Amino acid sequence: MAETNAEAPVRTDPRYPASAVSGITSMRLSPGDAVKLVNISASGVLVEGKTRFVPGTRVTVIFEGPAAPPSVKARVIRCQVSAIGGGGSLQYHSAIAFEAKIELPVDEAALPPAPAPPPPSAPTKKSSKAAAAASPAPLVNRW
């Protein structure tokens, strides 16, 4: 039986791209440096920066901008290389879970359009058991 990490929170809030939260103009982590917002939800954030964080590290997320939420204490869930620049410099994506949910200044007009539903498919001769066996198990997203 596969083990699961009981500490990893399950993602329950919708994520918004950086373009949908124009009220946040910049961010930084303490300890750490300025970071670039990749996406955000009421319960966490994905940022890109030069600092490599060890999962479990406690940080304070400091938002800046005209409609920025207050600073929030958080914990790094994962950190991985996102890009390798010239000269071997690394950029990291850090997934960070907030200790308390925040209110987001979401700009609804900046949200991308919802994807169109797939067209109905023609019925096939496969049995429902065969179709169920062929479909992959549902994925559970985690920070």
TIVO-498910 format. One record per residue: y, x, z of N, C-alpha, C in turn; residue in one letter; residue number from 0. Coordinates in pm, whole numbers, plus 50000, padded with zeros to 5 digits. Layout:
<sites>
site nnorth:Y&neast:X&nup:Z&canorth:Y&caeast:X&caup:Z&cnorth:Y&ceast:X&cup:Z&resn:A&resi:NUM
...
</sites>
This chain:
<sites>
site nnorth:49882&neast:50084&nup:50000&canorth:50000&caeast:50000&caup:50000&cnorth:50124&ceast:50088&cup:50000&resn:M&resi:0
site nnorth:50220&neast:50056&nup:49920&canorth:50343&caeast:50135&caup:49911&cnorth:50431&ceast:50106&cup:50032&resn:A&resi:1
site nnorth:50493&neast:50213&nup:50083&canorth:50584&caeast:50196&caup:50195&cnorth:50723&ceast:50165&cup:50143&resn:E&resi:2
site nnorth:50798&neast:50087&nup:50219&canorth:50936&caeast:50058&caup:50182&cnorth:51027&ceast:50111&cup:50290&resn:T&resi:3
site nnorth:51150&neast:50138&nup:50253&canorth:51250&caeast:50186&caup:50348&cnorth:51316&ceast:50064&cup:50412&resn:N&resi:4
site nnorth:51282&neast:50038&nup:50538&canorth:51333&caeast:49919&caup:50606&cnorth:51483&ceast:49927&cup:50631&resn:A&resi:5
site nnorth:51540&neast:50047&nup:50629&canorth:51683&caeast:50062&caup:50657&cnorth:51770&ceast:50033&cup:50535&resn:E&resi:6
site nnorth:51715&neast:50042&nup:50416&canorth:51795&caeast:50021&caup:50295&cnorth:51830&ceast:49873&cup:50282&resn:A&resi:7
site nnorth:51960&neast:49839&nup:50284&canorth:51998&caeast:49698&caup:50273&cnorth:51973&ceast:49645&cup:50132&resn:P&resi:8
site nnorth:51940&neast:49518&nup:50125&canorth:51919&caeast:49453&caup:49997&cnorth:52055&ceast:49408&cup:49945&resn:V&resi:9
site nnorth:52081&neast:49429&nup:49817&canorth:52209&caeast:49389&caup:49758&cnorth:52215&ceast:49238&cup:49748&resn:R&resi:10
site nnorth:52313&neast:49177&nup:49815&canorth:52325&caeast:49031&caup:49814&cnorth:52457&ceast:48983&cup:49757&resn:T&resi:11
site nnorth:52555&neast:49071&nup:49743&canorth:52687&caeast:49031&caup:49695&cnorth:52706&ceast:49077&cup:49551&resn:D&resi:12
site nnorth:52779&neast:48998&nup:49471&canorth:52801&caeast:49039&caup:49332&cnorth:52884&ceast:49167&cup:49324&resn:P&resi:13
site nnorth:52850&neast:49250&nup:49227&canorth:52924&caeast:49374&caup:49204&cnorth:53028&ceast:49351&cup:49097&resn:R&resi:14
site nnorth:53141&neast:49419&nup:49110&canorth:53249&caeast:49409&caup:49013&cnorth:53284&ceast:49549&cup:48964&resn:Y&resi:15
site nnorth:53309&neast:49564&nup:48834&canorth:53350&caeast:49695&caup:48782&cnorth:53490&ceast:49729&cup:48833&resn:P&resi:16
site nnorth:53525&neast:49856&nup:48827&canorth:53656&caeast:49901&caup:48874&cnorth:53768&ceast:49827&cup:48804&resn:A&resi:17
site nnorth:53750&neast:49793&nup:48677&canorth:53855&caeast:49723&caup:48600&cnorth:53885&ceast:49584&cup:48654&resn:S&resi:18
site nnorth:53794&neast:49526&nup:48732&canorth:53814&caeast:49390&caup:48784&cnorth:53882&ceast:49389&cup:48921&resn:A&resi:19
site nnorth:53912&neast:49506&nup:48974&canorth:53980&caeast:49514&caup:49104&cnorth:54105&ceast:49600&cup:49090&resn:V&resi:20
site nnorth:54199&neast:49549&nup:49012&canorth:54321&caeast:49626&caup:48984&cnorth:54406&ceast:49651&cup:49108&resn:S&resi:21
site nnorth:54381&neast:49577&nup:49216&canorth:54454&caeast:49598&caup:49340&cnorth:54416&ceast:49727&cup:49411&resn:G&resi:22
site nnorth:54305&neast:49788&nup:49370&canorth:54263&caeast:49918&caup:49425&cnorth:54292&ceast:50022&cup:49318&resn:I&resi:23
site nnorth:54391&neast:50107&nup:49343&canorth:54429&caeast:50207&caup:49242&cnorth:54360&ceast:50340&cup:49262&resn:T&resi:24
site nnorth:54320&neast:50371&nup:49386&canorth:54248&caeast:50495&caup:49413&cnorth:54174&ceast:50482&cup:49545&resn:S&resi:25
site nnorth:54084&neast:50576&nup:49567&canorth:54002&caeast:50576&caup:49689&cnorth:53976&ceast:50718&cup:49732&resn:M&resi:26
site nnorth:53946&neast:50731&nup:49860&canorth:53897&caeast:50859&caup:49909&cnorth:53803&ceast:50832&cup:50025&resn:R&resi:27
site nnorth:53721&neast:50930&nup:50052&canorth:53626&caeast:50921&caup:50161&cnorth:53663&ceast:51023&cup:50267&resn:L&resi:28
site nnorth:53644&neast:50987&nup:50391&canorth:53668&caeast:51080&caup:50500&cnorth:53541&ceast:51087&cup:50584&resn:S&resi:29
site nnorth:53476&neast:51201&nup:50595&canorth:53513&caeast:51327&caup:50533&cnorth:53482&ceast:51324&cup:50384&resn:P&resi:30
site nnorth:53550&neast:51407&nup:50311&canorth:53528&caeast:51413&caup:50167&cnorth:53659&ceast:51419&cup:50092&resn:G&resi:31
site nnorth:53652&neast:51394&nup:49963&canorth:53767&caeast:51405&caup:49874&cnorth:53798&ceast:51270&cup:49811&resn:D&resi:32
site nnorth:53895&neast:51274&nup:49720&canorth:53924&caeast:51156&caup:49637&cnorth:53802&ceast:51129&cup:49551&resn:A&resi:33
site nnorth:53774&neast:51001&nup:49529&canorth:53660&caeast:50960&caup:49447&cnorth:53707&ceast:50857&cup:49347&resn:V&resi:34
site nnorth:53628&neast:50840&nup:49242&canorth:53657&caeast:50739&caup:49140&cnorth:53569&ceast:50617&cup:49166&resn:K&resi:35
site nnorth:53628&neast:50500&nup:49167&canorth:53555&caeast:50376&caup:49186&cnorth:53474&ceast:50345&cup:49060&resn:L&resi:36
site nnorth:53344&neast:50322&nup:49075&canorth:53258&caeast:50282&caup:48964&cnorth:53239&ceast:50131&cup:48969&resn:V&resi:37
site nnorth:53191&neast:50081&nup:49083&canorth:53183&caeast:49937&caup:49104&cnorth:53186&ceast:49908&cup:49253&resn:N&resi:38
site nnorth:53211&neast:49780&nup:49286&canorth:53231&caeast:49744&caup:49426&cnorth:53183&ceast:49602&cup:49450&resn:I&resi:39
site nnorth:53139&neast:49576&nup:49572&canorth:53106&caeast:49441&caup:49616&cnorth:53166&ceast:49426&cup:49756&resn:S&resi:40
site nnorth:53149&neast:49310&nup:49814&canorth:53201&caeast:49287&caup:49949&cnorth:53126&ceast:49370&cup:50053&resn:A&resi:41
site nnorth:53006&neast:49417&nup:50018&canorth:52925&caeast:49489&caup:50115&cnorth:52904&ceast:49637&cup:50084&resn:S&resi:42
site nnorth:52955&neast:49686&nup:49972&canorth:52936&caeast:49826&caup:49941&cnorth:53008&ceast:49868&cup:49815&resn:G&resi:43
site nnorth:52997&neast:49998&nup:49786&canorth:53070&caeast:50054&caup:49674&cnorth:52988&ceast:50167&cup:49611&resn:V&resi:44
site nnorth:53006&neast:50185&nup:49481&canorth:52949&caeast:50300&caup:49411&cnorth:53067&ceast:50382&cup:49362&resn:L&resi:45
site nnorth:53071&neast:50510&nup:49403&canorth:53182&caeast:50597&caup:49367&cnorth:53130&ceast:50722&cup:49299&resn:V&resi:46
site nnorth:53219&neast:50791&nup:49228&canorth:53185&caeast:50917&caup:49164&cnorth:53282&ceast:51023&cup:49214&resn:E&resi:47
site nnorth:53229&neast:51137&nup:49252&canorth:53314&caeast:51244&caup:49302&cnorth:53243&ceast:51378&cup:49301&resn:G&resi:48
site nnorth:53311&neast:51479&nup:49352&canorth:53259&caeast:51616&caup:49352&cnorth:53175&ceast:51648&cup:49475&resn:K&resi:49
site nnorth:53181&neast:51563&nup:49577&canorth:53112&caeast:51591&caup:49702&cnorth:52971&ceast:51534&cup:49699&resn:T&resi:50
site nnorth:52875&neast:51615&nup:49739&canorth:52736&caeast:51571&caup:49752&cnorth:52715&ceast:51529&cup:49897&resn:R&resi:51
site nnorth:52682&neast:51401&nup:49917&canorth:52659&caeast:51349&caup:50051&cnorth:52511&ceast:51335&cup:50078&resn:F&resi:52
site nnorth:52472&neast:51362&nup:50200&canorth:52335&caeast:51341&caup:50243&cnorth:52321&ceast:51194&cup:50281&resn:V&resi:53
site nnorth:52218&neast:51125&nup:50231&canorth:52199&caeast:50985&caup:50270&cnorth:52194&ceast:50972&cup:50423&resn:P&resi:54
site nnorth:52261&neast:50869&nup:50473&canorth:52271&caeast:50848&caup:50616&cnorth:52403&ceast:50896&cup:50674&resn:G&resi:55
site nnorth:52478&neast:50977&nup:50597&canorth:52607&caeast:51027&caup:50644&cnorth:52703&ceast:50912&cup:50666&resn:T&resi:56
site nnorth:52771&neast:50913&nup:50776&canorth:52873&caeast:50810&caup:50806&cnorth:53006&ceast:50858&cup:50749&resn:R&resi:57
site nnorth:53076&neast:50767&nup:50681&canorth:53205&caeast:50799&caup:50621&cnorth:53301&ceast:50683&cup:50647&resn:V&resi:58
site nnorth:53429&neast:50710&nup:50626&canorth:53530&caeast:50605&caup:50624&cnorth:53579&ceast:50596&cup:50481&resn:T&resi:59
site nnorth:53576&neast:50475&nup:50425&canorth:53624&caeast:50452&caup:50289&cnorth:53770&ceast:50409&cup:50300&resn:V&resi:60
site nnorth:53857&neast:50485&nup:50236&canorth:54001&caeast:50457&caup:50242&cnorth:54046&ceast:50412&cup:50105&resn:I&resi:61
site nnorth:54090&neast:50285&nup:50097&canorth:54136&caeast:50227&caup:49972&cnorth:54287&ceast:50242&cup:49961&resn:F&resi:62
site nnorth:54337&neast:50261&nup:49839&canorth:54480&caeast:50270&caup:49816&cnorth:54517&ceast:50180&cup:49699&resn:E&resi:63
site nnorth:54632&neast:50114&nup:49709&canorth:54680&caeast:50027&caup:49603&cnorth:54754&ceast:49908&cup:49660&resn:G&resi:64
site nnorth:54817&neast:49829&nup:49570&canorth:54901&caeast:49717&caup:49615&cnorth:54824&ceast:49606&cup:49685&resn:P&resi:65
site nnorth:54699&neast:49587&nup:49655&canorth:54619&caeast:49481&caup:49720&cnorth:54492&ceast:49540&cup:49778&resn:A&resi:66
site nnorth:54500&neast:49665&nup:49823&canorth:54382&caeast:49734&caup:49873&cnorth:54339&ceast:49678&cup:50008&resn:A&resi:67
site nnorth:54208&neast:49663&nup:50029&canorth:54159&caeast:49621&caup:50160&cnorth:54181&ceast:49733&cup:50261&resn:P&resi:68
site nnorth:54172&neast:49703&nup:50390&canorth:54188&caeast:49808&caup:50491&cnorth:54071&ceast:49906&cup:50484&resn:P&resi:69
site nnorth:54089&neast:50021&nup:50544&canorth:53982&caeast:50121&caup:50551&cnorth:53862&ceast:50060&cup:50621&resn:S&resi:70
site nnorth:53743&neast:50106&nup:50582&canorth:53620&caeast:50051&caup:50640&cnorth:53521&ceast:50163&cup:50668&resn:V&resi:71
site nnorth:53452&neast:50152&nup:50779&canorth:53346&caeast:50248&caup:50812&cnorth:53223&ceast:50212&cup:50731&resn:K&resi:72
site nnorth:53148&neast:50315&nup:50690&canorth:53035&caeast:50291&caup:50601&cnorth:52931&ceast:50400&cup:50618&resn:A&resi:73
site nnorth:52819&neast:50384&nup:50545&canorth:52711&caeast:50481&caup:50549&cnorth:52663&ceast:50508&cup:50407&resn:R&resi:74
site nnorth:52642&neast:50635&nup:50374&canorth:52591&caeast:50673&caup:50241&cnorth:52445&ceast:50634&cup:50232&resn:V&resi:75
site nnorth:52412&neast:50557&nup:50129&canorth:52274&caeast:50513&caup:50107&cnorth:52200&ceast:50609&cup:50015&resn:I&resi:76
site nnorth:52267&neast:50651&nup:49908&canorth:52206&caeast:50749&caup:49817&cnorth:52316&ceast:50827&cup:49749&resn:R&resi:77
site nnorth:52278&neast:50944&nup:49699&canorth:52371&caeast:51030&caup:49626&cnorth:52290&ceast:51105&cup:49522&resn:C&resi:78
site nnorth:52337&neast:51100&nup:49396&canorth:52264&caeast:51167&caup:49289&cnorth:52362&ceast:51222&cup:49187&resn:Q&resi:79
site nnorth:52318&neast:51322&nup:49114&canorth:52402&caeast:51382&caup:49010&cnorth:52426&ceast:51279&cup:48902&resn:V&resi:80
site nnorth:52554&neast:51263&nup:48863&canorth:52588&caeast:51168&caup:48757&cnorth:52633&ceast:51239&cup:48630&resn:S&resi:81
site nnorth:52682&neast:51362&nup:48643&canorth:52728&caeast:51436&caup:48525&cnorth:52733&ceast:51585&cup:48557&resn:A&resi:82
site nnorth:52713&neast:51663&nup:48452&canorth:52725&caeast:51808&caup:48462&cnorth:52835&ceast:51850&cup:48366&resn:I&resi:83
site nnorth:52940&neast:51910&nup:48420&canorth:53054&caeast:51949&caup:48339&cnorth:53041&ceast:52092&cup:48290&resn:G&resi:84
site nnorth:53143&neast:52134&nup:48216&canorth:53148&caeast:52272&caup:48168&cnorth:53146&ceast:52368&cup:48286&resn:G&resi:85
site nnorth:53075&neast:52478&nup:48273&canorth:53067&caeast:52575&caup:48380&cnorth:52970&ceast:52534&cup:48490&resn:G&resi:86
site nnorth:52898&neast:52425&nup:48468&canorth:52797&caeast:52383&caup:48565&cnorth:52851&ceast:52301&cup:48682&resn:G&resi:87
site nnorth:52977&neast:52256&nup:48674&canorth:53030&caeast:52173&caup:48783&cnorth:52959&ceast:52038&cup:48782&resn:S&resi:88
site nnorth:52929&neast:51987&nup:48900&canorth:52853&caeast:51863&caup:48913&cnorth:52941&ceast:51749&cup:48961&resn:L&resi:89
site nnorth:52911&neast:51630&nup:48914&canorth:52970&caeast:51506&caup:48963&cnorth:52856&ceast:51425&cup:49023&resn:Q&resi:90
site nnorth:52884&neast:51354&nup:49131&canorth:52782&caeast:51277&caup:49200&cnorth:52820&ceast:51129&cup:49208&resn:Y&resi:91
site nnorth:52722&neast:51042&nup:49193&canorth:52737&caeast:50900&caup:49223&cnorth:52688&ceast:50882&cup:49365&resn:H&resi:92
site nnorth:52771&neast:50822&nup:49450&canorth:52733&caeast:50794&caup:49588&cnorth:52738&ceast:50644&cup:49610&resn:S&resi:93
site nnorth:52626&neast:50588&nup:49653&canorth:52619&caeast:50446&caup:49689&cnorth:52644&ceast:50437&cup:49838&resn:A&resi:94
site nnorth:52740&neast:50353&nup:49875&canorth:52786&caeast:50347&caup:50013&cnorth:52785&ceast:50202&cup:50060&resn:I&resi:95
site nnorth:52722&neast:50176&nup:50174&canorth:52715&caeast:50041&caup:50232&cnorth:52819&ceast:50031&cup:50344&resn:A&resi:96
site nnorth:52900&neast:49926&nup:50339&canorth:53000&caeast:49903&caup:50442&cnorth:52933&ceast:49850&cup:50569&resn:F&resi:97
site nnorth:52991&neast:49884&nup:50686&canorth:52939&caeast:49830&caup:50812&cnorth:52975&ceast:49682&cup:50825&resn:E&resi:98
site nnorth:53087&neast:49641&nup:50767&canorth:53130&caeast:49501&caup:50769&cnorth:53178&ceast:49464&cup:50630&resn:A&resi:99
site nnorth:53155&neast:49341&nup:50589&canorth:53199&caeast:49297&caup:50457&cnorth:53352&ceast:49297&cup:50449&resn:K&resi:100
site nnorth:53402&neast:49320&nup:50328&canorth:53546&caeast:49320&caup:50305&cnorth:53581&ceast:49211&cup:50205&resn:I&resi:101
site nnorth:53709&neast:49174&nup:50202&canorth:53758&caeast:49082&caup:50099&cnorth:53807&ceast:49165&cup:49983&resn:E&resi:102
site nnorth:53768&neast:49125&nup:49864&canorth:53802&caeast:49202&caup:49744&cnorth:53917&ceast:49136&cup:49668&resn:L&resi:103
site nnorth:54010&neast:49217&nup:49618&canorth:54117&caeast:49164&caup:49532&cnorth:54069&ceast:49158&cup:49388&resn:P&resi:104
site nnorth:53974&neast:49068&nup:49358&canorth:53913&caeast:49061&caup:49225&cnorth:54007&ceast:48989&cup:49129&resn:V&resi:105
site nnorth:54030&neast:49052&nup:49014&canorth:54112&caeast:48995&caup:48907&cnorth:54017&ceast:48923&cup:48811&resn:D&resi:106
site nnorth:54004&neast:48791&nup:48828&canorth:53909&caeast:48713&caup:48749&cnorth:53929&ceast:48729&cup:48598&resn:E&resi:107
site nnorth:54055&neast:48748&nup:48555&canorth:54084&caeast:48761&caup:48412&cnorth:54027&ceast:48892&cup:48355&resn:A&resi:108
site nnorth:54005&neast:48992&nup:48441&canorth:53955&caeast:49121&caup:48394&cnorth:53803&ceast:49129&cup:48392&resn:A&resi:109
site nnorth:53736&neast:49025&nup:48440&canorth:53590&caeast:49027&caup:48441&cnorth:53535&ceast:49017&cup:48299&resn:L&resi:110
site nnorth:53428&neast:49090&nup:48270&canorth:53368&caeast:49078&caup:48137&cnorth:53306&ceast:48939&cup:48123&resn:P&resi:111
site nnorth:53297&neast:48888&nup:48001&canorth:53237&caeast:48756&caup:47982&cnorth:53090&ceast:48757&cup:48023&resn:P&resi:112
site nnorth:53044&neast:48644&nup:48073&canorth:52904&caeast:48632&caup:48113&cnorth:52816&ceast:48644&cup:47989&resn:A&resi:113
site nnorth:52701&neast:48709&nup:48001&canorth:52614&caeast:48721&caup:47884&cnorth:52561&ceast:48585&cup:47842&resn:P&resi:114
site nnorth:52545&neast:48568&nup:47713&canorth:52491&caeast:48443&caup:47659&cnorth:52344&ceast:48432&cup:47695&resn:A&resi:115
site nnorth:52298&neast:48311&nup:47723&canorth:52155&caeast:48296&caup:47753&cnorth:52072&ceast:48328&cup:47630&resn:P&resi:116
site nnorth:51951&neast:48380&nup:47650&canorth:51868&caeast:48413&caup:47535&cnorth:51828&ceast:48287&cup:47460&resn:P&resi:117
site nnorth:51808&neast:48298&nup:47330&canorth:51766&caeast:48180&caup:47254&cnorth:51626&ceast:48137&cup:47297&resn:P&resi:118
site nnorth:51598&neast:48009&nup:47290&canorth:51463&caeast:47965&caup:47329&cnorth:51361&ceast:48025&cup:47234&resn:P&resi:119
site nnorth:51251&neast:48066&nup:47292&canorth:51148&caeast:48128&caup:47208&cnorth:51045&ceast:48023&cup:47168&resn:S&resi:120
site nnorth:50981&neast:48049&nup:47056&canorth:50877&caeast:47958&caup:47008&cnorth:50755&ceast:47972&cup:47097&resn:A&resi:121
site nnorth:50685&neast:47865&nup:47125&canorth:50565&caeast:47874&caup:47208&cnorth:50460&ceast:47960&cup:47139&resn:P&resi:122
site nnorth:50388&neast:48034&nup:47220&canorth:50282&caeast:48119&caup:47166&cnorth:50148&ceast:48065&cup:47210&resn:T&resi:123
site nnorth:50042&neast:48123&nup:47157&canorth:49908&caeast:48076&caup:47190&cnorth:49851&ceast:48144&cup:47314&resn:K&resi:124
site nnorth:49929&neast:48236&nup:47376&canorth:49881&caeast:48302&caup:47497&cnorth:49874&ceast:48200&cup:47610&resn:K&resi:125
site nnorth:49778&neast:48216&nup:47694&canorth:49767&caeast:48128&caup:47810&cnorth:49874&ceast:48167&cup:47911&resn:S&resi:126
site nnorth:49906&neast:48080&nup:48002&canorth:50008&caeast:48109&caup:48101&cnorth:49964&ceast:48222&cup:48192&resn:S&resi:127
site nnorth:49833&neast:48236&nup:48219&canorth:49784&caeast:48346&caup:48302&cnorth:49806&ceast:48479&cup:48229&resn:K&resi:128
site nnorth:49778&neast:48483&nup:48100&canorth:49797&caeast:48606&caup:48023&cnorth:49944&ceast:48642&cup:48016&resn:A&resi:129
site nnorth:50030&neast:48542&nup:48000&canorth:50174&caeast:48568&caup:47995&cnorth:50224&ceast:48620&cup:48128&resn:A&resi:130
site nnorth:50174&neast:48564&nup:48238&canorth:50215&caeast:48609&caup:48371&cnorth:50168&ceast:48752&cup:48395&resn:A&resi:131
site nnorth:50047&neast:48786&nup:48349&canorth:49995&caeast:48921&caup:48368&cnorth:50073&ceast:49021&cup:48284&resn:A&resi:132
site nnorth:50126&neast:48980&nup:48169&canorth:50198&caeast:49071&caup:48081&cnorth:50341&ceast:49095&cup:48128&resn:A&resi:133
site nnorth:50398&neast:49002&nup:48204&canorth:50536&caeast:49020&caup:48248&cnorth:50540&ceast:49111&cup:48370&resn:S&resi:134
site nnorth:50642&neast:49198&nup:48377&canorth:50651&caeast:49291&caup:48489&cnorth:50691&ceast:49217&cup:48617&resn:P&resi:135
site nnorth:50659&neast:49278&nup:48730&canorth:50698&caeast:49221&caup:48859&cnorth:50850&ceast:49225&cup:48872&resn:A&resi:136
site nnorth:50911&neast:49129&nup:48941&canorth:51056&caeast:49130&caup:48955&cnorth:51103&ceast:49252&cup:49034&resn:P&resi:137
site nnorth:51218&neast:49304&nup:48996&canorth:51274&caeast:49420&caup:49063&cnorth:51363&ceast:49376&cup:49178&resn:L&resi:138
site nnorth:51363&neast:49453&nup:49285&canorth:51452&caeast:49427&caup:49396&cnorth:51553&ceast:49540&cup:49399&resn:V&resi:139
site nnorth:51679&neast:49508&nup:49376&canorth:51783&caeast:49611&caup:49378&cnorth:51817&ceast:49646&cup:49521&resn:N&resi:140
site nnorth:51833&neast:49773&nup:49546&canorth:51871&caeast:49823&caup:49679&cnorth:51980&ceast:49927&cup:49660&resn:R&resi:141
site nnorth:52067&neast:49938&nup:49760&canorth:52170&caeast:50044&caup:49756&cnorth:52103&ceast:50175&cup:49768&resn:W&resi:142
</sites>
